[in-house]
């Protein structure tokens, strides 16, 4: 297996390269030739010109193509160009299939395709899928594709993307083009080995959310709120033409069978529903996520070590464009080291395709690497127009790890390395005749502002949660007045004030007479209603400076600052009369007993309360429905 890579902006450059003796000789010696075209231009005419040039040298080649959101050549980010990967196989056969799903059930088409592949291809070593995932329900297609499989082999690939929203994604196979379809490439033979790796690197930001209503790929509500409003509240994202760019870095993270998947929104409808690229399920729990650059680079290093151990002849990289969007000019820290292992080529995607056991899935926010080698032959180096090939020596992360991770962790501050490059022609910069706006570059300020908004909203939620926790700790659950713990705390404060300034205060301890009979006769719900009504009445009658707290079941304490004994007794008499005159729930007539006392300087809160409690006891002994001052 020999892998060659070139990036072009003009057909003449490709034609000259194809006429070199090395390319012509490799073509003659190969059993099969497989070509991938990753193009910034979603233009059938341009792709047809590329294919025509390739056919002139390799007429039997299987040639596939995809529009992109950024191209990868020699492990580097290249923009506004077309990267071409040519693989010469010595003992591996390659077959291509293209299906269009327009006006068809994607799952039915997917199942039919996988069955057709298995019936017409023997010794399947792996299948590459390229799909127009923004124009079809690729998740539904892959469900059908999985259902039609009877064998387990690696399936991998990506969703085609576009630089500008008005363009349509495109996939191609041997002069066939589709903006609503899937290309499948089948690798067969005994001598080819394919290993696929994927990793995420995104972590949860938000609290746990519940997807409460879905309709296919549309998420209607989160926690019973309009899905868009949740994103708008957390991230200040607007329902406008930049919605996809603004939300790109903040997928929903969903855990299924112990594996965390990212689901990226890509459209909004009526300020309410949000559409996702990959499947979502009603009732699932999710969190809004954000990429951790340091974790991404660490994961890349781990995968590179495993790929190095495999010792491939060529590497395909399919990386979600949100990774480029997040890492910006540091994105090559994730991809470039693969080139030191084997020729590495690929593109930035609109969803990534990956198989786990029998299931083929559409992922978001991940990077999928595909390592290939044949049992015979030796891979040559990639040849890019931007410069000569580098020697194939291991140059993975070493003592500079910490430096690189620090660079990524601080990538928002800007930098000078690893920027997206336009392909150069013969070593000189030459712009494309159709240079496209690159919306995925230099979005640092946008990302920062969204994170700042997220932090503000989460801080407000924490403050609200803390306030609610304080209320729960201080308030009686039934009546919502202060509980005994808080009442005792406020009593201590008032005693401290009286001792400091030599002022007076009093407390009233009251208890509803024969309250047990209410619960026994009418039930606890009626008893609760009585207490709630009693508290409302007491709150109306006491002064605004007085503090009411529930001391026990049907026992309450009123703390009265700056009042003498006679004033407190008079207030208690008024409360007693109002209770006696009130018609409670079920038409009940009830009374209450009152114990009143004033604070004596220097005594403890316990002694103060104990005296009021004894006064209440005397009131009970005197026949109830009376006030005792002690």
N, C-alpha and C positions, 0 to 999 in steps of 0.2 A: 504494500500500500504506500503510494507516494502522494503527498499532499502539497499543492501549490496554491498560492494566494496572490491576487493582484487587485489593486483598486484603481478605478478609472473615472474620468469625466468625459473622455472622448473615445469614440470607437477606434480611431486610428491607433491609439496606444495599445488597445487590446489586440488588434490585428498584428502589430509588430511583435508583440510578446508571443502570440500563438505561432508565429513563423520561426521562432528560435528552434535550433536543432534539438535541444533538450525536450521541449514540449512535443515536437513531432515524433521523436523517438519513443518517448514514454507512451504516447497514444498508440503507436504501432504494437508495442510490447504488451499492452494491458488487455485483460479479458473484458473489462468494462470501465467506463469513464462516467463519473458522477459529478455534476456541476450544480453549485448553488449560487444564485445571484441575489444579493441583498442590496436593495436600491432605495435611495432617498426619493427617487422619482416614481410615483405610482402611475406610470405611463406605459401602456401596452406597446406603443410604437418604439419607445426606447428599449424596452426589454426584448422586443422582437429583433432589433438591430444587434443587440448583444448576442442573442441566440444564433442569428445568422452567421456572425463572425465565428462563433464556436463550432457551428455545424460544418463550416468549410474545412476545419481541421479534424474534428471528431464527429462524423455524421451519425454514429450510433450512440452517442452519449445520451444519458438521461439528464435533462436540464430542467431544474426547478428554480423558481424565484419567488421573492416576497418583498413587498414594500415594507419600509421600516420606520422606526422612530430614532434612528441612529445606527451606524454601522460599526462593526468591530473587525479590525484587520490586524494581524500580528499582535493580538491582545490589546490593541489601542482603540480608543474611540475616534472614529472618522465620521465627519458629518458632510452632508450634501455631496455624496459620492455614491458610487456603486462598487461594492466589494464582491469579487468573484472568487469562489473556492472551487478548484478542480482537483478531484481525487482519482488517482489511477489505481485500480484494483487488479491484482494479479490472479487471484483465485476466487473472487467474490462476484456474484451476479447482482445486478441492480435492476429493479422493475418499478415503474411509476404508474400511479392511478390518480385521476382527478374526478371529483364528483361535485356537482352543483346542487345546493339545497334550496334554491329559490322556489317558493310556493310548495315546499315539501316538508314533511315532518323530519326534523333533523335526526331524531333517534332512529327512525326507520332507515334513513340513508346511511347512518353510521353502522347499523347492524349489518345491512346489506354489503357495505364495503369490507368490513372485517371478514365476513363469510366468503366474499369473492377473493380476498387476499389469500386466505387459508386454503381455498380450493384450487387456486392457480399457482401458488408458490410453495415450493418444498424447502425444507431445512431453513426456516425463517430464523435469522439471527437478531433482527430488530426492525422496527418500523418508524420512520420519520413522518410526522404530520405537520403540515403548514396550513393554518386555517385563517379565514377572514373573521376573526372572533368578534369584531365590533358590529358586523352586519348579520351574523347568524347566532343562534343559541348554541355556542360551541360545547357548553357543558352537557346539554341535551344530546348533542351529536355523540359525545364521548361516552355517555351512558349507553347509547345503542351500540357503539363500537365495542365497548366492554362486553355487552351481552352477547355479541356475535362471536366472540373469541372462544376457541376451545383449547388453545395452547397458551402457555405463559412465555412471553419474550418481551424484552424492553421496548416500550413505546415512548417516544419523546418528540419534542418539537416546540412550536410557538404559534402565537397569533400575529398576523400581519398588522402593522401599524402605519400611520401616516404622520407627516410633519404638520400639515395644516388640516383643519377640520373639514373644509369643503372638499378635500380629496376623498376618494374611495380607496380602501385597502384592496390589494390585489395579490393573488397567488397565481403562479404559472406552472405549467408542465408541458414541455415539448410543443411550444407554439399554441397551447391552449391557455386561456385566461379566464379568471373568475373573480368577481367581487362579492360572491356569496357562496363560497365553496371551500373545499378541503383538498389538498394534495397529499397523497401518501406515497412514500418511497420505501420499498421493501429490500432489505439486504439479506441475501441468502448464500449459504455455503457452509462448509465444515471448518474453514480456516480463518474466519473472521470472529473477533471477540469485541463485544460492545459493553461498556460499563457506563451507567448513567448516575450522576449525583445531583442533588438539589439541596438548597438551604434557604432560609428565610432572613433572619437577622432583625425582625421587627418585634417590638415589645409593646405591651399594653400601656395606654395612657389613662383611659377613662375608667370609671367604675364599671361594674358588670351591667350590661344592658340586655333586655329581652326583645327579640324580634317578634313582635306580637301579631303582625299581619303581613303576608307576602302574596304576590301574584306572579308566578313564574320568576323571572329575573328582577322583578320590581319589588322593592321593599316599601310597604305603605306606612307602617307605624313601628316605632321603637318605644317600648314601655308605654304603649297606647298613645303616643304623641306622633304627629307627622314626622316621618323619617328625616325629611329635609330640615325641619326646625331643630332637630337634635344637633345635626352638623352645623347649622347656622349659629346656634347658641354657643356651642363649644368653640368653634373655629372662625366664626364671623364670615363664613363662606356664603357668597351670594348666588342667587339663581340667575346666572348670566352666561355669556358665551365662554367665560373663563372657568366655569364650574369644574370641568375635568382637570385642568391644570392646578386649580386650587386644592382639590380634594385628593390629588394623586398620591400624596405622601401619607395619607391618613386612612388606610383600609380598615375594615372591620376584621378583627382577629377572632376566629371561631375554632374551637377545639373539637375534633371528631376522632374517636378511637385513639386518644392519646397523642394525636398529631395536630399541630396548630396550623390553620390555613388562613391566608389573607384574602379578603374579598374586597376588590376595589370598585367604588362607584364610578360611573362614567356618564350619567345623564340624570337630569331632574325634570319632573313634570308638575306643572301647576303649583309650584312652591310647596309640594307635599311629598310625592313619591320619588324614590331614588332607584335608578336602574344599576345593576351590577353586571360585571363581565362574566363572573362565574356563579354557580348555583348557590342559593341561600335557602334556608328552611325555616318555616314558621315555628316558633317556640324555642329556637336555639338561643343560647346565651352568647353574647359577643362583647368585645371591648374595642373602642377606637384605638388603633395602634400607630406607632411611629418608629421609623428605622433608627437603630443604634449603630452609628458608623463604626465604633470600635468593635462591636460584636460582629458586624458584617465582615470586617477585615480579618478578624480572628477565625471566623468560619471559612473564609476564603483560603486562609493558610492551611487549615485542616484538610479541606478538599484537595488542595494542591499537593499536599503530602500523599494523599491516597492515590491521586492521579499519577504522581511521580512513581509510586510503587508499581502501578500497572504498566508503566512505560509504553504509552500509546504511540501510534504513528501520526495521529491527527486528533484535534480537539475541536468540537463545535460548541459554541457558547450562545445560549439563548437567555438573555437577561431582561427582566422587566424594566421598562423605561423609568419607573419610579425610583429605581436604584440610581440611575443616572441623574435624575431630578434631585435626589437627596444628596449624593456625594459630589455633584457638580464637577469641578476641575480635579477632584481627587479620585474620580471613578476608576481610573486605571490601576489604582492600588489593588483593586479587586480582580482585575482581568489580566494585566500585563504579564504577571509571573507565569501564567499558563504557557505563554510563548516560549519560555525557557525550557519547557518540557517537550513540546511538540508544536507544529504549526497550528495556530489557534485563530478561529474565524467565527463570526456569528453576527447577531444584530440585537438591538433593543426592541422589546416586544410589547404586544398588547395581550398579555397572558401567556403562560408557559404550560406546555403539555408534558405530563410525567405519569408513568405507570407505577403503581404499587401493588404487587402481586397480580390479581386478576383485574383490578380496577384502573382505568385510565382517567386521569383528572385534568381539568383546566385549573392551574394555579395562578395566583397573582402575587406580585411583589417579590418573587423568588428569582434565583438564577439556576438554570439547568445546564450542566456541563456533560457532554457526550464524548467519551474517550473510545477510540477505535484503533484496532491493530489487526494485521493479518499475520498468520504464522510464518509467512515467508516475506522476503523483501525488507527494505529499510526506507523509512520516510526521509525525504529531502526537506530542506528548509523552505519556509515561505519566502516568496519574492514579492515585495511591495515596491511600487514606484517611488515611495517616499524614501527608500534607502536600501542598502544591501542587507542581506540576511545576517543574523547574528549567530555565532556558534552555539550549538545545542549543548549547553552546560547548565547544570542545575544552579538556579539563581533565585531560590525561594527566599522567604523571609528569614533573616538571621539576626545579627546583633542590632540591626536597624529597626527591628519590630516596634520597639517602644516609640522611636521617632516617627514612624509612619502612622502608628495608631494615634499618637498625639496630633499629627497633622490632620487626620480625619476628624478627631474629636473637636478640633478647632477650625473645621473647614469653612464655617460661616465668615471667618475673618478674611477670606480671599486667599489667593496664592498664584503661583506662576507655573506650576507643573501640571502635566496631564490634561491640558485643555482639549476640547474636541477639535480635531484637525480636519480641514478640507484636504482631499487627496491632491497631491502635487503631480504634475506631469513632467517626467524626466528630471526630477529634482527641483523644478521651479513651480512656485505657486501659480495656479491658473484657475480662475473662478469658473464655475459651471455656467453654462448659458441660461440655466434656469435655477438660480440659487434660491432655495426655499427659506422662509423664516423658520428659525429653530426655536420653538417655544419652550424647549426643555432645558435651555442653557441660561445660566446666571439668574436663578430665581431665589437667591438667598434671602433677600428682604421679604419676599412674599411668604416664604416658609417661616421666617422669624416672626413676622406679624401674626401669623396663624397660631404659632406656639404661644406667643404672648397672650393672645386672646384666650387660648385654651387654659393657660395658667390662671388668668383672671377669673374665668368661669369656675374652674375647679376650686380655687381659693374661696370664692363666694359660696360654693356648695359645701366646702368644709366648714366655713363659718356658720352656715345655716345648720349643718349637722351638729356642730358643737353647741349651738344655741338650743337646738331641739334636745340634745343630750342633757344640757343644763336644766331645761324645763322638766324633763323626765325625772331628773334627780331631785328637783326642788318641789314639784307639784304633786298633789294627790291625784291619782289617775281618774277617780270617779268625779270629784267635785271641781278639779282644776285650781283649787286654792293651794296655798303652801302646805306641805306635809309637816309632820312633827319635827323632822330633822332640820328643815329650814326655819320653822317657827322657833325652835330652840336657839338656832344661830342668831336670829334677829332679836330674840329676847336678851341674849348675852350682849349684843351691841348696845341695846337700849340701857341695860344695867350699867355698862361702862360709861355711857354718856351721863347717866344720872350721878354716878360717883364723881365724874370729872367736873360737872357743872352744878351739882347740888340740887338737881331738879327732881320732880316726882314722876312716877309712872304707876300704872295699875294693870292688873290682868283680870279677865273674866273667864272662868271655866264653866262651860255649860254642857248639859247632857240631856238628850231627849228622853222623856219619861216613857216607860213601858214600850220601848222601841222593839224589843224582841217579839212582842205580840203582833206588831205590824208584819214582820218577816214571817212569823209562823202562820198568820191568818191569810195574808194577801200575797206572800211570796217575796223573794229577795229583789225581784225587779221593781216591785212597788216600793219596797224599802229604800232602794237606791234612788227612785224618783223623789221620795220624800226628802232625802238628804240633799239632793241637788236643788230642790225647791227651797229648802231651809237656808242653804248657803246663799242663794240669790237674794233671799229676803234679808239675811243678816248683813250682806255686803251693802245693801241699799241703806240700811239703818245706821251703821256705824260711821264714824268720821273718816274723811279721806286719809288722815294720818294714822288711823288705827290699822292693825294688821290681823287678819283672820287666818287661822290655820286649823287643819284637822288634826286632833290630838290622838284620837282613837276611832273606834267604830262609829258611834253616834255622839262622840265627845269632841268639843271644839274649844279653842282658846282664842281670846281676843286680847291682843297687846295694845294698851292705850297709853301713849306718851303724854307727858305734861298734863296730868289730871290728878286731882286729889281723891280721897276715899269717897266723899259724898257725891262727887261728880260721876265717879265710876259706878257707884250703886244706883244712881239715878238712870244712867245709861242702861244698866242691866235690867232695871224695872221696865224700861221702855221696850227692850228686846223681849222680855218675858210676856208682856201684854200683846205684842205683835204676833208672837208664836201662838198664843192662846186664841187669837182672833182669826188666824189664817185657816182657810179651808185647803187642806193638802189633797194630793191625788186620792182617788176613790172616795172623795168627800170626807176624808179623815179629819178629825179634830184632835190635835195633840198639844201637849204642854212640854215645858222644859224646866229644869232646875238650874240655878246659877250660884256659883261661889265667887266672891269678889275679894280682892286683897290689894294692898298697895305695897310698893317696895320699901324696905328698910335699908338704909345705907350700910354697906359693908357685908350684907348677907349674900349667900351664894344663890345662883339661879335655882338650884335644886330646892333650897329652903323656901324661896319665893313661891315656886310652883307647888310645893307640898302644902303650904298654907292655903292656897287657893283650892287645892284638891280637898282639904279638910273642910273648907267652907261649903263646897259642893256636897260633900257627904252629909253635912248637917242639914242642908236644904232637902236632901232626900229623906232624911230621918224625920223632918218636920211635916212631911206629907207631900213633898214635891210641888212643882209649879210655884216656886218662891225663890227669893234672893236672900243669901246670907253673906254679910260683910264680916271679914275676919282679919 
